């Protein structure tokens, strides 16, 4: 895809509010770039994201993928009317990483009215080698459908 898929214009500065006081902040995730049809971010490989043997925890890769994919899905919808929520995630861990950063590059496979599928390719920042690949299925639900929602999502 090369056409702009977003509901409105978003910038990295605008998206920074999406990672405040939640899992993405806890693992040190940063947004890197918003393109016409992709969102990228990175996480550090440190004490917050490694497992006991010193390599990147597979769950951290899943958090990166779900964070990027859910936010990307949200960016395609009218946030006054709809919410984007994860339905299913899978992740293939390909290569261990022990330090530095892992970059996630998230692109749409399918953007439908009620479901979306987003793929995140993850690479080691220092080498560019693929570390994991993940696919996230997202449901688009009506605003107010969730039983316990935050009052408002503060963006920007």
N, C-alpha and C positions, 0 to 999 in steps of 0.2 A: 504494500500500500504506500502511496505517496501523497494522497490528498490528506488534508487536515481532518482528523477524526474527532477532535475535541469539541465539546459543546460550546466553549468560549475560549478566549486566549488565557493560557496559564503560563506563569513563569516559575522559575526555581524559587524566587523569593515568595511568591504566592503560596507555593506548596509547603514551605517550611513549617507553616502552622499545622499541617496535617500530621507531623511526626512529634508534636509536643505532648509530653506526658502519656506516652503509650509504648508499646513494644518496640517500635522503630527507634525511639529515643533510647530505650534501655540497652539496645545492642549497638548503638552508635551509628545508625544508618544516616547517610547523607544523600540528598538528591544531587545528581550531576548535570543532567541535561533533559530538556523536553524538546522533542522533534515533532514533526507533523503527525507521526504515527508511532512514536515510541517514547518511553520514559526510562531513564537510567539512573542508577544510584549505586552506592557502595557501602560495604560494611568492613570494619576492621577485623583482622584475625588477632584477637587478644583474649584476655581472661574472661571477657563477657561472652565470647562467641566460640570458644574452643571446648572440646570434651577432655576428659581426664588424661588422655594420651598426647595432648598438645596440638591436635589438628582441628581444623574447622569442624564444628558440630553440624551434622546434617540438618538439625532443626533450625540452625541459624540461616542456612541456605534457603530453607522453606519460608522463614520469616521474611527474608529479603524478597523472595518471589511473591509471596502473598501480599506484602506491603506494596510493592510496585504494581502488581496486577490489580489489586483492589482499588488503589488510588487512580490508576489509569482508567479502569472501568468507570469510576465515579466521574472522571474528567469528561467522559463521553455523554453524560446524562444531565438533565436539568435537576440540580440538587435540591430545588424547592419542591419537586414532585416525587423524586425517586431516591433510593439507596442502592448501593452495590455491595453485596455480601458474598463471601466465598462459599462455594458448595463443595468443591473437591480440589485437592492439590496432589500432584505426584512429582517426585523429584528423583532423578538419576544422578548419583554422586559418582563422578568420573575420576577425579584426581584430588589427592590430599593437598591441603595448604596449611603451612605452619606459621606464617607471619605475613605482614603487609596488609593488603586489602583485596577483597573480591568485589568485582564490578558486576552488576546485574543489568542486562539490556532487555527490556520488556516490550514485546510487540504483540499486536492482536492477530489471532488466527480467525476469530469469528466475533463480530459485533452485532448481536441481534437485539430485538426489542425487549426480550425477557431473559436471555442468557448471553454470556460472552465467554470467550476462551482466550487467555493470554499466555504467551510463552516467554519465559525468562531464561536467557542464555547467560551463564555466569562464568567469568574468566578471572584468573589471577592477574591483578593489575601489573605486577612487575614483569611477567613473562608473556601475557596475552594468551596463555594456555587455558583451554576450557576446564572448568572444575566441576560444573554441574549443569543440568538442563531441567527445567521444571515447567509444568503446564498447570494453570489454574482455571477452573470453571467458576464463573461468577453469576449469581442470580441478580436480576434487576427487579427490585420490589418497590411497591408504592411507599412513599414517605409515610411514616406513622405505623407501618406494619410490624416493626420490631416491638417486643413487649417492654423493653427497657432501653430506650434510646437516650443518648446525651441530648440535652436541650437544644444545642446547636453545634455545628461543626464550624470552628473559627478558622478561617483561611486568610492568610496574608497579614 
